[in-house]
Amino acid sequence: MNVLVIGNGGREHAVVQALKKSPKVKKIYAMKGNAGIAELAELVNVDYCDVKAVGDWVDQSDVDFTVVTPDDPLALGLVDELESRGHKAFGPRKNAAIIEASKAFSKNLMKKYGIPTAEYEIFDSYEGAAAYVETCKIPVVLKADGLALGKGVLICKTRDEAREGVKEMMLDKKFGSAGSKVVVEEFLEGPEVSVLSFTDGKTVVPMITSCDHKRAKDNDEGLNTGGMGTFSPAPFYGEKTAKEVMEKIMIPTVRAMNEEGRPFKGVLYFGLMKTKDGMKVIEYNSRFGDPETQVVLPMLKTDLMEIFEAVTDERLADVKIEWEDGACVCVVLASGGYPEKYEKGKEITVGRLDEGIILCHAGTANKDGKLVTSGGRVLGVCAKGKDVEEARKKAYANAEKISFEGMYYRKDIGIKYRDVVKE
């Protein structure tokens, strides 16, 4: 079959790489794609947030199946649009994608159905939020209600930071309309883990675990980013924890969405924290994470296209999903200045990479026959190994073979949580 993949980042490159292995997939289109994806798929220059334009293009194409990966088109109802025209699409419908598109919705859902999460208050006025942070416990977490490219979260360690954070979100519109409503949340402590899962609204199947690194600098310092690297699996996530998460969080979430008349079909991402009171939900995403996907999908043994079809046909229980043993690490190479201002169009030089290294393009483009930067996160250098330590050594050895003006990357991906007890 012919498949269209929506998106243009490292996550989409990882999805395209996995689909390329499938005997079910004949041809891949990508909207809009990047320089790496262009080596595997035919690029389509249509704005994927214009759902009608995407629908019109698919109507006129030979596409049999569409995979919608970014959060924005999901929240805008692209899956609904395609299905209304008789096309098959992977991803949640608009009324289910709200679990990520609105932090207020997801927090209220967890409260209503007893799903463990941090205590919180929701404000849609600056005055209310500003008054609340004068008396709440510090540190405190501020979250923009809407979609903010993974950056709409501020961890405020002092009351002054909390005051400034509320002002930035609600008055200065740092995250645009996403910050018109703000969730002020209890600060929790503990190791974090991302658990992406496939679900068809009835069955939920978790993927292997991974750990993201959101801060721009080593030791989790600097500004929040879309993610500077990942490793898989999480060293502290054992059978006991997996059982707790399935029983108290995953199944209750899928059931809650059904109860609300919002059945979720696609990838449901659970951002979790291991606290002194057990596992708690930090956030939900309605799609594959980035850069988590870059370390999870390379370890998938089962045909990804087969899983996509099973989810859309609501027969996920019939598919046995298998994973490779070992570990995978992804180091993100970023443009100087990211996540704030950065320049594009810098030529990228890639040396001879070791066998088995997976290069996931994110912000790349071809210009005048040269590979150049076109985004903040430019490339993800991914390596497998028998354990995280072996994989990280391989990833860093190959990151050194790539260069472009202003390039920077964290040097500590894969180190944290080594000493946390596995349960």
Backbone torsions as a table, in degrees:
resi	resn	phi	psi	omega
1	MET	NA	161.5	177.0
2	ASN	-99.6	131.5	-172.9
3	VAL	-121.9	137.6	174.2
4	LEU	-106.5	126.9	175.7
5	VAL	-108.6	123.2	-179.4
6	ILE	-91.0	127.1	176.6
7	GLY	132.4	169.0	-175.6
8	ASN	-143.5	23.1	-177.1
9	GLY	-110.7	-168.4	179.1
10	GLY	-63.8	-36.0	177.3
11	ARG	-60.5	-45.1	-179.2
12	GLU	-67.0	-35.7	177.0
13	HIS	-62.9	-40.8	178.1
14	ALA	-64.0	-39.6	178.2
15	VAL	-65.0	-45.3	179.6
16	VAL	-62.7	-41.7	178.2
17	GLN	-59.3	-41.5	179.5
18	ALA	-69.2	-41.4	179.5
19	LEU	-66.5	-30.4	-179.6
20	LYS	-62.3	-25.2	-179.9
21	LYS	-79.8	-14.8	-173.5
22	SER	-78.7	128.4	175.4
23	PRO	-68.2	-14.4	179.7
24	LYS	-77.7	-21.9	-173.2
25	VAL	-95.9	122.5	-179.8
26	LYS	-91.9	-54.1	-178.9
27	LYS	-136.9	145.6	179.2
28	ILE	-118.3	131.4	169.6
29	TYR	-107.4	152.4	176.9
30	ALA	-136.0	135.1	-177.5
31	MET	-126.0	106.5	0.0
32	LYS	-98.1	-11.2	177.7
33	GLY	76.1	-171.7	176.0
34	ASN	-151.1	-172.9	-174.6
35	ALA	-63.9	-34.6	178.8
36	GLY	-73.0	-43.2	178.2
37	ILE	-62.7	-33.3	-178.5
38	ALA	-61.7	-21.5	178.3
39	GLU	-75.6	-17.8	-175.0
40	LEU	-118.1	-16.1	-172.8
41	ALA	-142.7	161.5	174.4
42	GLU	-88.2	122.7	-176.8
43	LEU	-79.3	143.8	179.7
44	VAL	-122.7	120.6	-175.9
45	ASN	-91.8	73.6	176.6
46	VAL	-129.1	139.2	177.9
47	ASP	-68.3	110.4	-173.9
48	TYR	-75.5	-3.6	172.4
49	CYS	-89.7	-5.6	172.9
50	ASP	-93.9	87.8	-170.1
51	VAL	-61.2	-34.6	178.3
52	LYS	-66.4	-42.6	179.8
53	ALA	-63.1	-38.6	177.7
54	VAL	-65.1	-45.5	178.6
55	GLY	-59.1	-42.2	178.5
56	ASP	-62.0	-41.9	-179.1
57	TRP	-65.4	-44.4	-179.1
58	VAL	-64.2	-38.0	177.3
59	ASP	-54.7	-38.2	-174.1
60	GLN	-93.5	-0.4	-175.3
61	SER	-102.2	-178.2	175.5
62	ASP	-105.1	25.7	-179.9
63	VAL	-73.9	133.7	178.7
64	ASP	-100.9	-21.6	-171.9
65	PHE	-156.3	134.8	-180.0
66	THR	-117.9	135.4	177.0
67	VAL	-110.1	114.3	-179.1
68	VAL	-99.3	113.0	-174.7
69	THR	-104.1	-38.9	-177.3
70	PRO	-74.3	158.7	-177.0
71	ASP	-70.7	-39.4	-175.3
72	ASP	-58.7	-54.2	-179.5
73	PRO	-64.5	-28.4	175.7
74	LEU	-66.0	-46.2	-179.8
75	ALA	-65.9	-27.0	179.5
76	LEU	-83.7	-7.2	175.8
77	GLY	91.3	31.6	-179.4
78	LEU	-65.4	-38.7	178.7
79	VAL	-63.0	-42.3	177.2
80	ASP	-58.8	-45.0	-178.0
81	GLU	-61.1	-46.3	-178.5
82	LEU	-66.7	-42.6	179.4
83	GLU	-64.6	-35.7	-179.7
84	SER	-66.1	-20.7	178.8
85	ARG	-97.3	5.9	177.3
86	GLY	87.2	16.0	-179.2
87	HIS	-101.6	147.8	177.1
88	LYS	-84.3	136.6	-179.2
89	ALA	-145.5	143.1	177.7
90	PHE	-100.9	127.0	179.4
91	GLY	139.3	158.6	-179.7
92	PRO	-72.2	151.5	172.7
93	ARG	-71.9	167.5	-175.2
94	LYS	-55.1	-42.2	-175.2
95	ASN	-71.7	-15.1	175.2
96	ALA	-97.3	-31.8	178.8
97	ALA	-64.5	-12.7	177.8
98	ILE	-62.1	-19.3	179.7
99	ILE	-60.8	-25.4	171.7
100	GLU	-103.0	-37.3	-173.7
101	ALA	-65.0	-21.9	177.8
102	SER	-133.7	111.0	177.6
103	LYS	-63.6	-35.8	179.4
104	ALA	-62.0	-43.5	178.2
105	PHE	-59.7	-48.7	-174.8
106	SER	-65.9	-38.9	178.7
107	LYS	-65.1	-43.2	179.4
108	ASN	-66.0	-34.6	176.7
109	LEU	-62.2	-46.8	-179.0
110	MET	-63.8	-39.8	179.4
111	LYS	-63.8	-44.3	-177.6
112	LYS	-63.5	-38.2	-174.0
113	TYR	-105.6	12.0	173.7
114	GLY	68.3	31.8	178.3
115	ILE	-89.0	124.7	-172.4
116	PRO	-62.1	126.5	178.9
117	THR	-156.1	176.3	179.9
118	ALA	-72.9	151.2	173.3
119	GLU	-64.8	153.1	-173.3
120	TYR	-159.0	164.8	169.0
121	GLU	-136.5	150.0	-178.7
122	ILE	-118.1	134.9	-179.0
123	PHE	-131.2	136.1	173.7
124	ASP	-113.7	9.5	174.0
125	SER	-129.1	142.4	179.6
126	TYR	-61.3	-41.3	-176.7
127	GLU	-60.1	-43.5	-179.8
128	GLY	-64.9	-45.2	-180.0
129	ALA	-66.1	-42.0	-178.9
130	ALA	-63.3	-39.4	178.7
131	ALA	-67.4	-39.7	-177.3
132	TYR	-64.7	-41.4	-176.8
133	VAL	-72.3	-8.0	175.1
134	GLU	-76.3	-20.2	-174.9
135	THR	-123.1	-14.4	-176.0
136	CYS	-72.3	166.7	176.9
137	LYS	-66.5	144.5	177.2
138	ILE	-119.6	139.1	1.5
139	PRO	-64.8	161.0	178.4
140	VAL	-142.5	156.1	-178.6
141	VAL	-113.0	129.9	175.5
142	LEU	-107.8	132.0	179.7
143	LYS	-128.1	125.5	171.6
144	ALA	-65.0	135.5	-176.9
145	ASP	-62.2	-40.6	-173.9
146	GLY	-92.8	-170.4	-177.5
147	LEU	-77.3	132.0	-177.2
148	ALA	-141.0	38.9	176.9
149	LEU	55.4	33.4	177.7
150	GLY	76.4	6.8	-174.7
151	LYS	-112.8	0.0	-172.5
152	GLY	-82.7	34.0	179.6
153	VAL	-126.1	128.2	177.2
154	LEU	-120.4	124.3	174.8
155	ILE	-96.5	112.2	-174.2
156	CYS	-102.6	114.2	-175.5
157	LYS	-87.1	-17.4	178.2
158	THR	-130.0	164.5	179.0
159	ARG	-67.4	-33.8	177.0
160	ASP	-62.0	-41.1	177.9
161	GLU	-63.8	-38.1	179.3
162	ALA	-66.0	-43.3	177.6
163	ARG	-59.1	-48.5	-178.3
164	GLU	-64.9	-38.1	-179.9
165	GLY	-62.8	-44.4	178.2
166	VAL	-62.7	-41.8	178.8
167	LYS	-62.7	-46.4	-179.7
168	GLU	-59.1	-43.4	-176.7
169	MET	-73.0	-49.9	-166.7
170	MET	-93.6	-29.0	179.8
171	LEU	-103.0	-47.1	-177.9
172	ASP	-81.0	-11.3	177.9
173	LYS	55.9	45.3	179.5
174	LYS	-55.7	-34.6	179.7
175	PHE	-111.5	26.1	178.5
176	GLY	63.4	-145.3	-177.8
177	SER	-68.0	-16.7	179.3
178	ALA	-59.3	-27.9	-178.0
179	GLY	-95.8	12.8	178.4
180	SER	-65.1	-30.1	174.3
181	LYS	-122.3	138.9	-175.1
182	VAL	-128.1	137.7	172.3
183	VAL	-99.2	123.1	176.3
184	VAL	-103.9	118.3	-165.0
185	GLU	-123.1	146.3	173.5
186	GLU	-56.8	136.7	177.9
187	PHE	-81.8	120.9	178.1
188	LEU	-105.7	153.2	178.4
189	GLU	-122.3	145.5	178.6
190	GLY	144.7	168.3	178.3
191	PRO	-69.1	142.8	-179.3
192	GLU	-104.2	150.6	179.0
193	VAL	-145.5	144.0	175.2
194	SER	-104.8	127.5	176.4
195	VAL	-124.3	97.8	175.2
196	LEU	-75.4	146.5	-180.0
197	SER	-142.7	146.1	171.1
198	PHE	-88.6	137.6	173.8
199	THR	-148.0	142.0	176.3
200	ASP	-106.8	15.5	-179.2
201	GLY	92.1	-11.7	178.5
202	LYS	-121.7	-49.9	179.8
203	THR	-105.5	143.4	175.1
204	VAL	-125.2	126.7	-178.2
205	VAL	-124.0	107.7	-179.9
206	PRO	-69.9	145.4	172.6
207	MET	-85.1	178.9	175.5
208	ILE	-66.2	151.3	-175.0
209	THR	-76.6	160.9	176.2
210	SER	-150.8	162.6	179.4
211	CYS	-126.7	123.6	-178.2
212	ASP	-93.5	159.8	176.1
213	HIS	-126.3	99.5	-172.0
214	LYS	-80.2	-33.7	-175.0
215	ARG	-73.8	151.0	-174.2
216	ALA	-71.9	-28.8	-172.7
217	LYS	-115.3	164.4	178.2
218	ASP	-55.3	157.5	179.1
219	ASN	60.3	28.4	178.2
220	ASP	55.7	44.0	175.1
221	GLU	-111.1	167.4	179.8
222	GLY	90.9	-173.9	-176.3
223	LEU	-75.8	156.6	173.7
224	ASN	-68.6	140.7	177.8
225	THR	-126.2	-175.7	173.4
226	GLY	-75.5	-9.7	-179.6
227	GLY	131.7	120.6	-176.1
228	MET	-99.5	1.9	178.1
229	GLY	158.8	163.8	-178.5
230	THR	-147.8	160.3	169.2
231	PHE	-142.6	154.1	-178.2
232	SER	-142.8	139.0	2.5
233	PRO	-89.3	168.6	174.9
234	ALA	-69.6	126.4	-173.1
235	PRO	-66.1	-21.7	-175.5
236	PHE	-98.1	-1.9	-171.3
237	TYR	-94.8	98.4	-178.9
238	GLY	-107.2	-167.1	-176.5
239	GLU	-63.3	-39.7	-179.2
240	LYS	-62.8	-45.5	179.6
241	THR	-65.4	-42.4	179.6
242	ALA	-59.7	-40.4	179.4
243	LYS	-65.8	-43.2	178.7
244	GLU	-61.4	-45.1	-178.8
245	VAL	-65.5	-42.6	179.8
246	MET	-62.2	-46.3	-173.9
247	GLU	-77.0	-36.3	-173.5
248	LYS	-100.0	-17.8	-174.1
249	ILE	-125.0	-56.6	-172.6
250	MET	-66.3	-57.1	-179.1
251	ILE	-62.5	-44.8	177.1
252	PRO	-60.1	-33.4	179.7
253	THR	-68.5	-46.2	179.5
254	VAL	-62.7	-41.7	177.9
255	ARG	-65.1	-40.6	180.0
256	ALA	-61.1	-43.3	179.4
257	MET	-63.7	-37.5	175.8
258	ASN	-64.9	-43.4	179.0
259	GLU	-59.6	-35.0	-179.0
260	GLU	-81.3	0.4	-178.2
261	GLY	74.3	27.4	-178.6
262	ARG	-128.9	59.4	-177.0
263	PRO	-55.0	133.2	-175.7
264	PHE	-103.2	122.4	177.0
265	LYS	-127.4	121.1	-179.2
266	GLY	147.6	-140.2	174.3
267	VAL	-107.4	119.2	175.5
268	LEU	-105.9	120.1	-174.2
269	TYR	-99.9	125.0	178.0
270	PHE	-106.9	112.8	172.4
271	GLY	-91.6	114.0	-169.7
272	LEU	-121.2	157.7	173.7
273	MET	-132.1	137.7	177.0
274	LYS	-90.3	101.4	-177.7
275	THR	-101.7	174.9	178.3
276	LYS	-65.4	-18.0	179.1
277	ASP	-102.9	15.0	179.4
278	GLY	105.7	-176.0	-178.0
279	MET	-74.8	135.5	179.1
280	LYS	-132.8	151.8	179.3
281	VAL	-82.4	124.3	173.6
282	ILE	-89.6	-41.4	179.8
283	GLU	-161.7	158.4	168.9
284	TYR	-110.9	145.2	165.5
285	ASN	-123.2	152.6	-174.9
286	SER	-101.1	23.5	-174.3
287	ARG	-164.0	177.8	173.4
288	PHE	-57.4	139.6	176.5
289	GLY	-81.0	160.3	177.4
290	ASP	-135.1	112.7	20.8
291	PRO	-104.5	22.3	178.2
292	GLU	-60.0	-40.1	-178.2
293	THR	-57.0	-33.3	-176.5
294	GLN	-67.1	-20.8	176.1
295	VAL	-105.9	-17.1	-178.9
296	VAL	-84.9	-52.1	-174.5
297	LEU	-64.6	-32.7	176.7
298	PRO	-62.8	-17.5	-179.9
299	MET	-95.3	-1.9	-178.5
300	LEU	-78.3	125.3	178.3
301	LYS	-92.4	-30.0	-178.2
302	THR	-75.6	148.8	178.2
303	ASP	-61.7	116.9	-177.7
304	LEU	-62.3	-37.5	-179.8
305	MET	-63.9	-36.8	178.0
306	GLU	-62.1	-39.3	179.0
307	ILE	-68.1	-44.8	178.8
308	PHE	-56.2	-45.6	-179.5
309	GLU	-65.2	-39.3	-179.6
310	ALA	-64.6	-37.9	178.8
311	VAL	-66.2	-47.8	-177.8
312	THR	-67.1	-29.9	-179.9
313	ASP	-90.3	2.0	-179.9
314	GLU	57.7	46.3	176.1
315	ARG	-135.2	38.4	-178.9
316	LEU	-62.1	-30.6	-179.2
317	ALA	-61.6	-20.1	-177.8
318	ASP	-85.3	-8.2	-175.5
319	VAL	-104.5	129.7	175.9
320	LYS	-92.5	113.7	-177.7
321	ILE	-97.1	122.9	-175.5
322	GLU	-120.4	151.7	-176.8
323	TRP	-128.6	151.5	175.0
324	GLU	-72.8	154.2	171.4
325	ASP	-78.2	167.4	177.3
326	GLY	100.4	-155.6	-173.5
327	ALA	-143.0	165.8	177.1
328	CYS	-144.2	140.2	-179.9
329	VAL	-128.5	139.2	176.5
330	CYS	-124.0	124.5	175.8
331	VAL	-108.9	121.9	-178.4
332	VAL	-88.2	128.8	175.2
333	LEU	-97.6	120.4	-171.5
334	ALA	-116.5	159.5	177.2
335	SER	-76.8	140.2	177.4
336	GLY	-56.3	131.1	-177.7
337	GLY	101.1	-24.4	178.0
338	TYR	-62.4	137.8	14.5
339	PRO	-93.4	13.5	175.2
340	GLU	-98.5	-131.8	-176.1
341	LYS	-77.5	138.7	177.5
342	TYR	-150.5	158.5	-179.8
343	GLU	-95.6	149.4	177.4
344	LYS	-109.1	173.0	175.0
345	GLY	82.1	14.6	177.9
346	LYS	-80.3	130.8	-178.8
347	GLU	-67.6	137.2	-178.5
348	ILE	-105.7	130.7	175.8
349	THR	-110.3	123.6	179.8
350	VAL	-116.9	116.9	177.7
351	GLY	-76.3	-172.0	179.8
352	ARG	-76.8	109.7	-177.8
353	LEU	-82.1	152.3	-180.0
354	ASP	-66.0	154.9	178.3
355	GLU	-60.8	136.7	178.1
356	GLY	91.8	-10.7	178.0
357	ILE	-73.2	134.9	179.9
358	ILE	-108.4	121.3	179.2
359	LEU	-104.1	115.4	178.7
360	CYS	-101.8	114.0	177.7
361	HIS	-75.9	138.6	176.3
362	ALA	-121.2	-79.2	178.8
363	GLY	-98.4	73.2	179.8
364	THR	-130.1	156.7	176.5
365	ALA	-152.5	161.6	173.1
366	ASN	-101.3	128.3	179.7
367	LYS	-139.0	118.2	-179.6
368	ASP	54.4	40.0	177.4
369	GLY	79.1	6.3	-179.5
370	LYS	-117.4	149.5	175.6
371	LEU	-84.8	123.6	-177.0
372	VAL	-131.8	163.4	178.0
373	THR	-77.1	145.6	177.5
374	SER	-143.4	17.2	-179.2
375	GLY	-162.4	179.1	-179.8
376	GLY	-75.2	-50.7	172.9
377	ARG	-93.0	119.7	-169.0
378	VAL	-98.3	-52.4	-177.2
379	LEU	-140.8	151.8	172.0
380	GLY	-118.2	117.8	179.1
381	VAL	-93.1	112.8	-173.3
382	CYS	-114.1	135.5	-179.4
383	ALA	-138.6	143.9	175.2
384	LYS	-100.8	157.2	176.2
385	GLY	-161.8	174.0	180.0
386	LYS	-68.6	-24.8	175.2
387	ASP	-148.7	176.0	-176.0
388	VAL	-62.6	-38.8	-178.1
389	GLU	-62.4	-44.2	178.4
390	GLU	-65.0	-41.9	-178.5
391	ALA	-65.0	-40.6	-177.9
392	ARG	-68.9	-35.6	177.6
393	LYS	-62.6	-41.6	178.7
394	LYS	-65.6	-43.4	-177.8
395	ALA	-62.5	-45.2	-178.2
396	TYR	-70.2	-35.7	178.2
397	ALA	-61.5	-33.7	-178.9
398	ASN	-88.1	-26.0	174.5
399	ALA	-60.7	-32.7	-179.5
400	GLU	-69.0	-14.3	-179.1
401	LYS	-90.2	2.0	-178.0
402	ILE	-118.4	141.3	179.4
403	SER	-149.7	149.6	168.4
404	PHE	-159.9	156.1	-176.2
405	GLU	-58.6	126.5	177.7
406	GLY	85.6	0.3	-176.9
407	MET	-59.3	136.2	172.4
408	TYR	-144.3	157.8	176.7
409	TYR	-157.2	155.9	176.9
410	ARG	-72.2	146.7	-178.1
411	LYS	-102.3	2.7	-172.1
412	ASP	-120.4	22.3	178.9
413	ILE	-67.5	130.0	176.3
414	GLY	94.2	1.5	-177.8
415	ILE	-92.2	-38.9	-171.0
416	LYS	-68.3	155.5	177.8
417	TYR	75.0	8.4	179.3
418	ARG	-58.1	-35.0	-173.9
419	ASP	-96.2	3.0	178.6
420	VAL	-78.4	132.7	-176.5
421	VAL	-65.2	132.8	177.5
422	LYS	-82.0	128.5	-180.0
423	GLU	-131.1	NA	NA
